[in-house]
Amino acid sequence: MTTMTLAVPNELKHKLDEFPEMNWSEIARQAFMQKIRDLEFLKKFKENSTMTEEDALKLGAELNKKLAKKYR
């Protein structure tokens, strides 16, 4: 396995140190893998989509409004 070093703000490091029982390396690995899955999905979606960026932004804004209204 390759080792990777990350820079985090001091405040975040202090908060991580409050929970020494947590395996932060594993949590980071899982977060990286989830982000990669999300990006791969979006890449495939984009390849097969005829939607313009403007259309996508409008759809996203409308979806955000509806979700905000639903969960108020």
N, CA, C, O and CB atoms as a CASP TS submission, in Angstrom:
PFRMAT TS
TARGET T0000
AUTHOR 0000-0000-0000
METHOD Language model
MODEL 1
PARENT N/A
ATOM      1  N   MET     1       0.852  -1.171   0.000  1.00  0.00           N
ATOM      2  CA  MET     1       0.000   0.000   0.000  1.00  0.00           C
ATOM      3  C   MET     1       0.902   1.241   0.000  1.00  0.00           C
ATOM      4  O   MET     1       1.941   1.270   0.660  1.00  0.00           O
ATOM      5  CB  MET     1      -0.972  -0.006   1.232  1.00  0.00           C
ATOM      6  N   THR     2       0.490   2.242  -0.739  1.00  0.00           N
ATOM      7  CA  THR     2       1.227   3.499  -0.820  1.00  0.00           C
ATOM      8  C   THR     2       0.853   4.406   0.349  1.00  0.00           C
ATOM      9  O   THR     2      -0.290   4.405   0.804  1.00  0.00           O
ATOM     10  CB  THR     2       0.948   4.207  -2.161  1.00  0.00           C
ATOM     11  N   THR     3       1.811   5.166   0.822  1.00  0.00           N
ATOM     12  CA  THR     3       1.558   6.140   1.886  1.00  0.00           C
ATOM     13  C   THR     3       1.354   7.506   1.262  1.00  0.00           C
ATOM     14  O   THR     3       2.067   7.894   0.336  1.00  0.00           O
ATOM     15  CB  THR     3       2.727   6.172   2.914  1.00  0.00           C
ATOM     16  N   MET     4       0.371   8.232   1.778  1.00  0.00           N
ATOM     17  CA  MET     4       0.063   9.566   1.286  1.00  0.00           C
ATOM     18  C   MET     4      -0.031  10.495   2.494  1.00  0.00           C
ATOM     19  O   MET     4      -0.618  10.131   3.513  1.00  0.00           O
ATOM     20  CB  MET     4      -1.267   9.578   0.447  1.00  0.00           C
ATOM     21  N   THR     5       0.536  11.670   2.386  1.00  0.00           N
ATOM     22  CA  THR     5       0.494  12.647   3.466  1.00  0.00           C
ATOM     23  C   THR     5      -0.471  13.756   3.086  1.00  0.00           C
ATOM     24  O   THR     5      -0.451  14.252   1.960  1.00  0.00           O
ATOM     25  CB  THR     5       1.905  13.219   3.764  1.00  0.00           C
ATOM     26  N   LEU     6      -1.316  14.140   4.037  1.00  0.00           N
ATOM     27  CA  LEU     6      -2.294  15.206   3.807  1.00  0.00           C
ATOM     28  C   LEU     6      -2.027  16.380   4.740  1.00  0.00           C
ATOM     29  O   LEU     6      -1.566  16.206   5.868  1.00  0.00           O
ATOM     30  CB  LEU     6      -3.731  14.681   4.009  1.00  0.00           C
ATOM     31  N   ALA     7      -2.317  17.547   4.260  1.00  0.00           N
ATOM     32  CA  ALA     7      -2.253  18.739   5.107  1.00  0.00           C
ATOM     33  C   ALA     7      -3.677  19.092   5.527  1.00  0.00           C
ATOM     34  O   ALA     7      -4.576  19.194   4.693  1.00  0.00           O
ATOM     35  CB  ALA     7      -1.565  19.943   4.360  1.00  0.00           C
ATOM     36  N   VAL     8      -3.864  19.274   6.821  1.00  0.00           N
ATOM     37  CA  VAL     8      -5.172  19.675   7.342  1.00  0.00           C
ATOM     38  C   VAL     8      -4.973  20.877   8.263  1.00  0.00           C
ATOM     39  O   VAL     8      -3.904  21.040   8.850  1.00  0.00           O
ATOM     40  CB  VAL     8      -5.872  18.491   8.103  1.00  0.00           C
ATOM     41  N   PRO     9      -5.993  21.713   8.388  1.00  0.00           N
ATOM     42  CA  PRO     9      -5.882  22.856   9.304  1.00  0.00           C
ATOM     43  C   PRO     9      -5.664  22.375  10.748  1.00  0.00           C
ATOM     44  O   PRO     9      -6.116  21.295  11.126  1.00  0.00           O
ATOM     45  CB  PRO     9      -7.155  23.742   9.219  1.00  0.00           C
ATOM     46  N   ASN    10      -4.982  23.177  11.526  1.00  0.00           N
ATOM     47  CA  ASN    10      -4.705  22.830  12.924  1.00  0.00           C
ATOM     48  C   ASN    10      -5.978  22.513  13.693  1.00  0.00           C
ATOM     49  O   ASN    10      -6.011  21.567  14.480  1.00  0.00           O
ATOM     50  CB  ASN    10      -3.961  23.966  13.610  1.00  0.00           C
ATOM     51  N   GLU    11      -7.016  23.292  13.471  1.00  0.00           N
ATOM     52  CA  GLU    11      -8.273  23.078  14.192  1.00  0.00           C
ATOM     53  C   GLU    11      -8.840  21.682  13.908  1.00  0.00           C
ATOM     54  O   GLU    11      -9.323  21.005  14.815  1.00  0.00           O
ATOM     55  CB  GLU    11      -9.303  24.157  13.802  1.00  0.00           C
ATOM     56  N   LEU    12      -8.776  21.265  12.649  1.00  0.00           N
ATOM     57  CA  LEU    12      -9.258  19.934  12.302  1.00  0.00           C
ATOM     58  C   LEU    12      -8.407  18.864  12.973  1.00  0.00           C
ATOM     59  O   LEU    12      -8.946  17.889  13.496  1.00  0.00           O
ATOM     60  CB  LEU    12      -9.256  19.740  10.783  1.00  0.00           C
ATOM     61  N   LYS    13      -7.098  19.028  12.966  1.00  0.00           N
ATOM     62  CA  LYS    13      -6.202  18.064  13.609  1.00  0.00           C
ATOM     63  C   LYS    13      -6.520  17.929  15.093  1.00  0.00           C
ATOM     64  O   LYS    13      -6.516  16.822  15.630  1.00  0.00           O
ATOM     65  CB  LYS    13      -4.737  18.483  13.422  1.00  0.00           C
ATOM     66  N   HIS    14      -6.793  19.033  15.750  1.00  0.00           N
ATOM     67  CA  HIS    14      -7.143  18.983  17.183  1.00  0.00           C
ATOM     68  C   HIS    14      -8.440  18.203  17.390  1.00  0.00           C
ATOM     69  O   HIS    14      -8.565  17.427  18.337  1.00  0.00           O
ATOM     70  CB  HIS    14      -7.285  20.417  17.763  1.00  0.00           C
ATOM     71  N   LYS    15      -9.393  18.417  16.501  1.00  0.00           N
ATOM     72  CA  LYS    15     -10.661  17.685  16.620  1.00  0.00           C
ATOM     73  C   LYS    15     -10.455  16.192  16.371  1.00  0.00           C
ATOM     74  O   LYS    15     -11.043  15.364  17.066  1.00  0.00           O
ATOM     75  CB  LYS    15     -11.702  18.245  15.631  1.00  0.00           C
ATOM     76  N   LEU    16      -9.627  15.842  15.388  1.00  0.00           N
ATOM     77  CA  LEU    16      -9.320  14.428  15.139  1.00  0.00           C
ATOM     78  C   LEU    16      -8.655  13.797  16.352  1.00  0.00           C
ATOM     79  O   LEU    16      -8.942  12.651  16.698  1.00  0.00           O
ATOM     80  CB  LEU    16      -8.415  14.281  13.906  1.00  0.00           C
ATOM     81  N   ASP    17      -7.771  14.541  16.994  1.00  0.00           N
ATOM     82  CA  ASP    17      -7.061  14.038  18.163  1.00  0.00           C
ATOM     83  C   ASP    17      -7.990  13.767  19.347  1.00  0.00           C
ATOM     84  O   ASP    17      -7.625  13.022  20.256  1.00  0.00           O
ATOM     85  CB  ASP    17      -5.992  15.021  18.571  1.00  0.00           C
ATOM     86  N   GLU    18      -9.179  14.359  19.349  1.00  0.00           N
ATOM     87  CA  GLU    18     -10.145  14.124  20.424  1.00  0.00           C
ATOM     88  C   GLU    18     -10.731  12.713  20.359  1.00  0.00           C
ATOM     89  O   GLU    18     -11.344  12.245  21.318  1.00  0.00           O
ATOM     90  CB  GLU    18     -11.270  15.158  20.357  1.00  0.00           C
ATOM     91  N   PHE    19     -10.537  12.038  19.217  1.00  0.00           N
ATOM     92  CA  PHE    19     -11.094  10.697  19.029  1.00  0.00           C
ATOM     93  C   PHE    19     -10.000   9.728  18.568  1.00  0.00           C
ATOM     94  O   PHE    19     -10.019   9.258  17.431  1.00  0.00           O
ATOM     95  CB  PHE    19     -12.256  10.729  18.002  1.00  0.00           C
ATOM     96  N   PRO    20      -9.039   9.433  19.466  1.00  0.00           N
ATOM     97  CA  PRO    20      -7.897   8.596  19.075  1.00  0.00           C
ATOM     98  C   PRO    20      -8.290   7.163  18.719  1.00  0.00           C
ATOM     99  O   PRO    20      -7.519   6.453  18.072  1.00  0.00           O
ATOM    100  CB  PRO    20      -6.883   8.570  20.192  1.00  0.00           C
ATOM    101  N   GLU    21      -9.476   6.734  19.132  1.00  0.00           N
ATOM    102  CA  GLU    21      -9.917   5.365  18.835  1.00  0.00           C
ATOM    103  C   GLU    21     -10.329   5.194  17.368  1.00  0.00           C
ATOM    104  O   GLU    21     -10.481   4.071  16.887  1.00  0.00           O
ATOM    105  CB  GLU    21     -11.085   4.984  19.744  1.00  0.00           C
ATOM    106  N   MET    22     -10.506   6.306  16.672  1.00  0.00           N
ATOM    107  CA  MET    22     -10.928   6.238  15.273  1.00  0.00           C
ATOM    108  C   MET    22      -9.739   5.957  14.361  1.00  0.00           C
ATOM    109  O   MET    22      -8.641   6.471  14.575  1.00  0.00           O
ATOM    110  CB  MET    22     -11.617   7.545  14.855  1.00  0.00           C
ATOM    111  N   ASN    23      -9.972   5.144  13.353  1.00  0.00           N
ATOM    112  CA  ASN    23      -8.952   4.851  12.352  1.00  0.00           C
ATOM    113  C   ASN    23      -9.126   5.866  11.225  1.00  0.00           C
ATOM    114  O   ASN    23      -9.799   5.592  10.232  1.00  0.00           O
ATOM    115  CB  ASN    23      -9.063   3.366  11.820  1.00  0.00           C
ATOM    116  N   TRP    24      -8.524   7.021  11.384  1.00  0.00           N
ATOM    117  CA  TRP    24      -8.721   8.120  10.433  1.00  0.00           C
ATOM    118  C   TRP    24      -8.203   7.775   9.040  1.00  0.00           C
ATOM    119  O   TRP    24      -8.726   8.275   8.044  1.00  0.00           O
ATOM    120  CB  TRP    24      -8.030   9.378  10.938  1.00  0.00           C
ATOM    121  N   SER    25      -7.192   6.932   8.962  1.00  0.00           N
ATOM    122  CA  SER    25      -6.690   6.517   7.647  1.00  0.00           C
ATOM    123  C   SER    25      -7.757   5.733   6.894  1.00  0.00           C
ATOM    124  O   SER    25      -7.961   5.946   5.699  1.00  0.00           O
ATOM    125  CB  SER    25      -5.410   5.668   7.795  1.00  0.00           C
ATOM    126  N   GLU    26      -8.437   4.825   7.594  1.00  0.00           N
ATOM    127  CA  GLU    26      -9.501   4.045   6.947  1.00  0.00           C
ATOM    128  C   GLU    26     -10.669   4.936   6.558  1.00  0.00           C
ATOM    129  O   GLU    26     -11.245   4.772   5.483  1.00  0.00           O
ATOM    130  CB  GLU    26      -9.988   2.920   7.872  1.00  0.00           C
ATOM    131  N   ILE    27     -11.018   5.868   7.413  1.00  0.00           N
ATOM    132  CA  ILE    27     -12.108   6.798   7.104  1.00  0.00           C
ATOM    133  C   ILE    27     -11.758   7.622   5.870  1.00  0.00           C
ATOM    134  O   ILE    27     -12.607   7.845   5.007  1.00  0.00           O
ATOM    135  CB  ILE    27     -12.396   7.728   8.309  1.00  0.00           C
ATOM    136  N   ALA    28     -10.516   8.070   5.788  1.00  0.00           N
ATOM    137  CA  ALA    28     -10.074   8.835   4.611  1.00  0.00           C
ATOM    138  C   ALA    28     -10.104   7.972   3.362  1.00  0.00           C
ATOM    139  O   ALA    28     -10.539   8.432   2.306  1.00  0.00           O
ATOM    140  CB  ALA    28      -8.659   9.393   4.827  1.00  0.00           C
ATOM    141  N   ARG    29      -9.640   6.708   3.466  1.00  0.00           N
ATOM    142  CA  ARG    29      -9.681   5.800   2.313  1.00  0.00           C
ATOM    143  C   ARG    29     -11.103   5.628   1.807  1.00  0.00           C
ATOM    144  O   ARG    29     -11.354   5.684   0.603  1.00  0.00           O
ATOM    145  CB  ARG    29      -9.087   4.433   2.681  1.00  0.00           C
ATOM    146  N   GLN    30     -12.032   5.419   2.734  1.00  0.00           N
ATOM    147  CA  GLN    30     -13.434   5.240   2.348  1.00  0.00           C
ATOM    148  C   GLN    30     -13.991   6.503   1.695  1.00  0.00           C
ATOM    149  O   GLN    30     -14.730   6.425   0.714  1.00  0.00           O
ATOM    150  CB  GLN    30     -14.283   4.863   3.572  1.00  0.00           C
ATOM    151  N   ALA    31     -13.639   7.649   2.234  1.00  0.00           N
ATOM    152  CA  ALA    31     -14.113   8.919   1.651  1.00  0.00           C
ATOM    153  C   ALA    31     -13.539   9.112   0.252  1.00  0.00           C
ATOM    154  O   ALA    31     -14.245   9.561  -0.651  1.00  0.00           O
ATOM    155  CB  ALA    31     -13.723  10.115   2.553  1.00  0.00           C
ATOM    156  N   PHE    32     -12.264   8.777   0.068  1.00  0.00           N
ATOM    157  CA  PHE    32     -11.651   8.885  -1.259  1.00  0.00           C
ATOM    158  C   PHE    32     -12.356   7.955  -2.250  1.00  0.00           C
ATOM    159  O   PHE    32     -12.650   8.353  -3.377  1.00  0.00           O
ATOM    160  CB  PHE    32     -10.140   8.550  -1.189  1.00  0.00           C
ATOM    161  N   MET    33     -12.626   6.718  -1.828  1.00  0.00           N
ATOM    162  CA  MET    33     -13.278   5.755  -2.723  1.00  0.00           C
ATOM    163  C   MET    33     -14.692   6.206  -3.077  1.00  0.00           C
ATOM    164  O   MET    33     -15.120   6.066  -4.223  1.00  0.00           O
ATOM    165  CB  MET    33     -13.317   4.361  -2.076  1.00  0.00           C
ATOM    166  N   GLN    34     -15.417   6.746  -2.100  1.00  0.00           N
ATOM    167  CA  GLN    34     -16.771   7.221  -2.388  1.00  0.00           C
ATOM    168  C   GLN    34     -16.734   8.378  -3.368  1.00  0.00           C
ATOM    169  O   GLN    34     -17.554   8.440  -4.284  1.00  0.00           O
ATOM    170  CB  GLN    34     -17.483   7.644  -1.098  1.00  0.00           C
ATOM    171  N   LYS    35     -15.801   9.288  -3.189  1.00  0.00           N
ATOM    172  CA  LYS    35     -15.667  10.428  -4.098  1.00  0.00           C
ATOM    173  C   LYS    35     -15.320   9.947  -5.506  1.00  0.00           C
ATOM    174  O   LYS    35     -15.849  10.467  -6.488  1.00  0.00           O
ATOM    175  CB  LYS    35     -14.588  11.408  -3.585  1.00  0.00           C
ATOM    176  N   ILE    36     -14.440   8.965  -5.605  1.00  0.00           N
ATOM    177  CA  ILE    36     -14.083   8.412  -6.909  1.00  0.00           C
ATOM    178  C   ILE    36     -15.301   7.774  -7.569  1.00  0.00           C
ATOM    179  O   ILE    36     -15.526   7.973  -8.762  1.00  0.00           O
ATOM    180  CB  ILE    36     -12.949   7.379  -6.768  1.00  0.00           C
ATOM    181  N   ARG    37     -16.095   7.007  -6.810  1.00  0.00           N
ATOM    182  CA  ARG    37     -17.326   6.409  -7.369  1.00  0.00           C
ATOM    183  C   ARG    37     -18.271   7.491  -7.863  1.00  0.00           C
ATOM    184  O   ARG    37     -18.851   7.368  -8.942  1.00  0.00           O
ATOM    185  CB  ARG    37     -18.038   5.530  -6.314  1.00  0.00           C
ATOM    186  N   ASP    38     -18.429   8.544  -7.085  1.00  0.00           N
ATOM    187  CA  ASP    38     -19.302   9.654  -7.490  1.00  0.00           C
ATOM    188  C   ASP    38     -18.811  10.294  -8.782  1.00  0.00           C
ATOM    189  O   ASP    38     -19.598  10.555  -9.692  1.00  0.00           O
ATOM    190  CB  ASP    38     -19.379  10.711  -6.379  1.00  0.00           C
ATOM    191  N   LEU    39     -17.506  10.546  -8.857  1.00  0.00           N
ATOM    192  CA  LEU    39     -16.941  11.192 -10.043  1.00  0.00           C
ATOM    193  C   LEU    39     -17.039  10.290 -11.271  1.00  0.00           C
ATOM    194  O   LEU    39     -17.307  10.770 -12.373  1.00  0.00           O
ATOM    195  CB  LEU    39     -15.482  11.574  -9.792  1.00  0.00           C
ATOM    196  N   GLU    40     -16.824   8.986 -11.089  1.00  0.00           N
ATOM    197  CA  GLU    40     -16.953   8.057 -12.208  1.00  0.00           C
ATOM    198  C   GLU    40     -18.386   8.008 -12.719  1.00  0.00           C
ATOM    199  O   GLU    40     -18.621   7.961 -13.927  1.00  0.00           O
ATOM    200  CB  GLU    40     -16.497   6.662 -11.795  1.00  0.00           C
ATOM    201  N   PHE    41     -19.346   8.018 -11.788  1.00  0.00           N
ATOM    202  CA  PHE    41     -20.752   8.037 -12.177  1.00  0.00           C
ATOM    203  C   PHE    41     -21.074   9.298 -12.980  1.00  0.00           C
ATOM    204  O   PHE    41     -21.710   9.230 -14.031  1.00  0.00           O
ATOM    205  CB  PHE    41     -21.654   7.951 -10.936  1.00  0.00           C
ATOM    206  N   LEU    42     -20.627  10.444 -12.474  1.00  0.00           N
ATOM    207  CA  LEU    42     -20.889  11.701 -13.166  1.00  0.00           C
ATOM    208  C   LEU    42     -20.224  11.739 -14.537  1.00  0.00           C
ATOM    209  O   LEU    42     -20.788  12.277 -15.490  1.00  0.00           O
ATOM    210  CB  LEU    42     -20.408  12.871 -12.325  1.00  0.00           C
ATOM    211  N   LYS    43     -19.047  11.177 -14.632  1.00  0.00           N
ATOM    212  CA  LYS    43     -18.333  11.129 -15.906  1.00  0.00           C
ATOM    213  C   LYS    43     -19.125  10.314 -16.929  1.00  0.00           C
ATOM    214  O   LYS    43     -19.287  10.740 -18.073  1.00  0.00           O
ATOM    215  CB  LYS    43     -16.924  10.529 -15.716  1.00  0.00           C
ATOM    216  N   LYS    44     -19.620   9.134 -16.517  1.00  0.00           N
ATOM    217  CA  LYS    44     -20.428   8.303 -17.419  1.00  0.00           C
ATOM    218  C   LYS    44     -21.726   9.011 -17.788  1.00  0.00           C
ATOM    219  O   LYS    44     -22.144   9.003 -18.945  1.00  0.00           O
ATOM    220  CB  LYS    44     -20.737   6.938 -16.771  1.00  0.00           C
ATOM    221  N   PHE    45     -22.354   9.621 -16.794  1.00  0.00           N
ATOM    222  CA  PHE    45     -23.602  10.338 -17.045  1.00  0.00           C
ATOM    223  C   PHE    45     -23.381  11.455 -18.059  1.00  0.00           C
ATOM    224  O   PHE    45     -24.175  11.641 -18.981  1.00  0.00           O
ATOM    225  CB  PHE    45     -24.172  10.911 -15.734  1.00  0.00           C
ATOM    226  N   LYS    46     -22.300  12.189 -17.876  1.00  0.00           N
ATOM    227  CA  LYS    46     -21.987  13.315 -18.756  1.00  0.00           C
ATOM    228  C   LYS    46     -21.720  12.844 -20.185  1.00  0.00           C
ATOM    229  O   LYS    46     -22.132  13.497 -21.144  1.00  0.00           O
ATOM    230  CB  LYS    46     -20.774  14.085 -18.223  1.00  0.00           C
ATOM    231  N   GLU    47     -21.035  11.715 -20.325  1.00  0.00           N
ATOM    232  CA  GLU    47     -20.727  11.182 -21.651  1.00  0.00           C
ATOM    233  C   GLU    47     -21.988  10.850 -22.439  1.00  0.00           C
ATOM    234  O   GLU    47     -22.018  10.999 -23.661  1.00  0.00           O
ATOM    235  CB  GLU    47     -19.858   9.944 -21.526  1.00  0.00           C
ATOM    236  N   ASN    48     -23.030  10.398 -21.739  1.00  0.00           N
ATOM    237  CA  ASN    48     -24.263   9.965 -22.402  1.00  0.00           C
ATOM    238  C   ASN    48     -25.349  11.039 -22.409  1.00  0.00           C
ATOM    239  O   ASN    48     -26.461  10.791 -22.877  1.00  0.00           O
ATOM    240  CB  ASN    48     -24.792   8.725 -21.729  1.00  0.00           C
ATOM    241  N   SER    49     -25.045  12.199 -21.908  1.00  0.00           N
ATOM    242  CA  SER    49     -26.067  13.240 -21.752  1.00  0.00           C
ATOM    243  C   SER    49     -26.034  14.235 -22.909  1.00  0.00           C
ATOM    244  O   SER    49     -24.978  14.569 -23.446  1.00  0.00           O
ATOM    245  CB  SER    49     -25.873  13.978 -20.427  1.00  0.00           C
ATOM    246  N   THR    50     -27.227  14.692 -23.269  1.00  0.00           N
ATOM    247  CA  THR    50     -27.343  15.764 -24.267  1.00  0.00           C
ATOM    248  C   THR    50     -27.668  17.081 -23.584  1.00  0.00           C
ATOM    249  O   THR    50     -27.875  18.096 -24.250  1.00  0.00           O
ATOM    250  CB  THR    50     -28.427  15.425 -25.316  1.00  0.00           C
ATOM    251  N   MET    51     -27.713  17.069 -22.250  1.00  0.00           N
ATOM    252  CA  MET    51     -28.051  18.260 -21.472  1.00  0.00           C
ATOM    253  C   MET    51     -26.877  19.237 -21.496  1.00  0.00           C
ATOM    254  O   MET    51     -25.720  18.841 -21.357  1.00  0.00           O
ATOM    255  CB  MET    51     -28.417  17.881 -20.010  1.00  0.00           C
ATOM    256  N   THR    52     -27.191  20.509 -21.674  1.00  0.00           N
ATOM    257  CA  THR    52     -26.140  21.525 -21.628  1.00  0.00           C
ATOM    258  C   THR    52     -25.827  21.858 -20.175  1.00  0.00           C
ATOM    259  O   THR    52     -26.587  21.506 -19.273  1.00  0.00           O
ATOM    260  CB  THR    52     -26.563  22.804 -22.406  1.00  0.00           C
ATOM    261  N   GLU    53     -24.718  22.530 -19.955  1.00  0.00           N
ATOM    262  CA  GLU    53     -24.353  22.932 -18.600  1.00  0.00           C
ATOM    263  C   GLU    53     -25.404  23.882 -18.031  1.00  0.00           C
ATOM    264  O   GLU    53     -25.744  23.800 -16.850  1.00  0.00           O
ATOM    265  CB  GLU    53     -22.960  23.598 -18.588  1.00  0.00           C
ATOM    266  N   GLU    54     -25.914  24.774 -18.860  1.00  0.00           N
ATOM    267  CA  GLU    54     -26.951  25.709 -18.415  1.00  0.00           C
ATOM    268  C   GLU    54     -28.212  24.949 -17.995  1.00  0.00           C
ATOM    269  O   GLU    54     -28.815  25.264 -16.969  1.00  0.00           O
ATOM    270  CB  GLU    54     -27.284  26.723 -19.536  1.00  0.00           C
ATOM    271  N   ASP    55     -28.610  23.945 -18.791  1.00  0.00           N
ATOM    272  CA  ASP    55     -29.774  23.123 -18.433  1.00  0.00           C
ATOM    273  C   ASP    55     -29.555  22.424 -17.090  1.00  0.00           C
ATOM    274  O   ASP    55     -30.455  22.371 -16.252  1.00  0.00           O
ATOM    275  CB  ASP    55     -30.057  22.078 -19.535  1.00  0.00           C
ATOM    276  N   ALA    56     -28.357  21.895 -16.898  1.00  0.00           N
ATOM    277  CA  ALA    56     -28.043  21.184 -15.659  1.00  0.00           C
ATOM    278  C   ALA    56     -28.095  22.119 -14.458  1.00  0.00           C
ATOM    279  O   ALA    56     -28.591  21.740 -13.397  1.00  0.00           O
ATOM    280  CB  ALA    56     -26.662  20.532 -15.754  1.00  0.00           C
ATOM    281  N   LEU    57     -27.589  23.335 -14.618  1.00  0.00           N
ATOM    282  CA  LEU    57     -27.629  24.305 -13.522  1.00  0.00           C
ATOM    283  C   LEU    57     -29.063  24.685 -13.169  1.00  0.00           C
ATOM    284  O   LEU    57     -29.407  24.804 -11.994  1.00  0.00           O
ATOM    285  CB  LEU    57     -26.833  25.558 -13.892  1.00  0.00           C
ATOM    286  N   LYS    58     -29.892  24.873 -14.184  1.00  0.00           N
ATOM    287  CA  LYS    58     -31.303  25.199 -13.939  1.00  0.00           C
ATOM    288  C   LYS    58     -32.000  24.051 -13.227  1.00  0.00           C
ATOM    289  O   LYS    58     -32.746  24.269 -12.272  1.00  0.00           O
ATOM    290  CB  LYS    58     -32.027  25.518 -15.261  1.00  0.00           C
ATOM    291  N   LEU    59     -31.759  22.829 -13.690  1.00  0.00           N
ATOM    292  CA  LEU    59     -32.363  21.661 -13.063  1.00  0.00           C
ATOM    293  C   LEU    59     -31.897  21.525 -11.614  1.00  0.00           C
ATOM    294  O   LEU    59     -32.700  21.241 -10.725  1.00  0.00           O
ATOM    295  CB  LEU    59     -32.020  20.391 -13.856  1.00  0.00           C
ATOM    296  N   GLY    60     -30.607  21.728 -11.379  1.00  0.00           N
ATOM    297  CA  GLY    60     -30.070  21.649 -10.020  1.00  0.00           C
ATOM    298  C   GLY    60     -30.672  22.695  -9.099  1.00  0.00           C
ATOM    299  O   GLY    60     -30.981  22.406  -7.943  1.00  0.00           O
ATOM    300  N   ALA    61     -30.838  23.898  -9.601  1.00  0.00           N
ATOM    301  CA  ALA    61     -31.424  24.973  -8.791  1.00  0.00           C
ATOM    302  C   ALA    61     -32.878  24.646  -8.440  1.00  0.00           C
ATOM    303  O   ALA    61     -33.316  24.868  -7.312  1.00  0.00           O
ATOM    304  CB  ALA    61     -31.344  26.326  -9.543  1.00  0.00           C
ATOM    305  N   GLU    62     -33.610  24.123  -9.407  1.00  0.00           N
ATOM    306  CA  GLU    62     -35.008  23.765  -9.165  1.00  0.00           C
ATOM    307  C   GLU    62     -35.098  22.610  -8.161  1.00  0.00           C
ATOM    308  O   GLU    62     -35.948  22.621  -7.270  1.00  0.00           O
ATOM    309  CB  GLU    62     -35.707  23.380 -10.492  1.00  0.00           C
ATOM    310  N   LEU    63     -34.245  21.647  -8.307  1.00  0.00           N
ATOM    311  CA  LEU    63     -34.225  20.524  -7.374  1.00  0.00           C
ATOM    312  C   LEU    63     -33.889  20.996  -5.963  1.00  0.00           C
ATOM    313  O   LEU    63     -34.516  20.554  -4.999  1.00  0.00           O
ATOM    314  CB  LEU    63     -33.215  19.464  -7.832  1.00  0.00           C
ATOM    315  N   ASN    64     -32.917  21.879  -5.830  1.00  0.00           N
ATOM    316  CA  ASN    64     -32.562  22.417  -4.516  1.00  0.00           C
ATOM    317  C   ASN    64     -33.735  23.131  -3.872  1.00  0.00           C
ATOM    318  O   ASN    64     -33.974  22.979  -2.674  1.00  0.00           O
ATOM    319  CB  ASN    64     -31.382  23.368  -4.632  1.00  0.00           C
ATOM    320  N   LYS    65     -34.470  23.909  -4.658  1.00  0.00           N
ATOM    321  CA  LYS    65     -35.642  24.624  -4.121  1.00  0.00           C
ATOM    322  C   LYS    65     -36.679  23.636  -3.606  1.00  0.00           C
ATOM    323  O   LYS    65     -37.225  23.807  -2.517  1.00  0.00           O
ATOM    324  CB  LYS    65     -36.271  25.537  -5.200  1.00  0.00           C
ATOM    325  N   LYS    66     -36.946  22.597  -4.400  1.00  0.00           N
ATOM    326  CA  LYS    66     -37.962  21.623  -3.998  1.00  0.00           C
ATOM    327  C   LYS    66     -37.532  20.834  -2.766  1.00  0.00           C
ATOM    328  O   LYS    66     -38.349  20.567  -1.884  1.00  0.00           O
ATOM    329  CB  LYS    66     -38.257  20.666  -5.148  1.00  0.00           C
ATOM    330  N   LEU    67     -36.265  20.461  -2.700  1.00  0.00           N
ATOM    331  CA  LEU    67     -35.779  19.733  -1.529  1.00  0.00           C
ATOM    332  C   LEU    67     -35.799  20.613  -0.280  1.00  0.00           C
ATOM    333  O   LEU    67     -36.149  20.147   0.804  1.00  0.00           O
ATOM    334  CB  LEU    67     -34.361  19.211  -1.780  1.00  0.00           C
ATOM    335  N   ALA    68     -35.427  21.873  -0.430  1.00  0.00           N
ATOM    336  CA  ALA    68     -35.444  22.793   0.707  1.00  0.00           C
ATOM    337  C   ALA    68     -36.867  22.960   1.224  1.00  0.00           C
ATOM    338  O   ALA    68     -37.098  22.983   2.433  1.00  0.00           O
ATOM    339  CB  ALA    68     -34.849  24.164   0.313  1.00  0.00           C
ATOM    340  N   LYS    69     -37.807  23.076   0.313  1.00  0.00           N
ATOM    341  CA  LYS    69     -39.198  23.236   0.698  1.00  0.00           C
ATOM    342  C   LYS    69     -39.716  21.974   1.391  1.00  0.00           C
ATOM    343  O   LYS    69     -40.453  22.056   2.374  1.00  0.00           O
ATOM    344  CB  LYS    69     -40.057  23.564  -0.529  1.00  0.00           C
ATOM    345  N   LYS    70     -39.328  20.817   0.875  1.00  0.00           N
ATOM    346  CA  LYS    70     -39.787  19.544   1.444  1.00  0.00           C
ATOM    347  C   LYS    70     -39.274  19.325   2.863  1.00  0.00           C
ATOM    348  O   LYS    70     -40.003  18.816   3.715  1.00  0.00           O
ATOM    349  CB  LYS    70     -39.346  18.391   0.562  1.00  0.00           C
ATOM    350  N   TYR    71     -38.020  19.706   3.123  1.00  0.00           N
ATOM    351  CA  TYR    71     -37.401  19.401   4.411  1.00  0.00           C
ATOM    352  C   TYR    71     -37.398  20.562   5.397  1.00  0.00           C
ATOM    353  O   TYR    71     -36.652  20.528   6.376  1.00  0.00           O
ATOM    354  CB  TYR    71     -36.005  18.954   4.190  1.00  0.00           C
ATOM    355  N   ARG    72     -38.196  21.566   5.171  1.00  0.00           N
ATOM    356  CA  ARG    72     -38.305  22.675   6.138  1.00  0.00           C
ATOM    357  C   ARG    72     -39.117  22.275   7.308  1.00  0.00           C
ATOM    358  O   ARG    72     -39.318  23.074   8.223  1.00  0.00           O
ATOM    359  CB  ARG    72     -38.909  23.904   5.505  1.00  0.00           C
TER
END
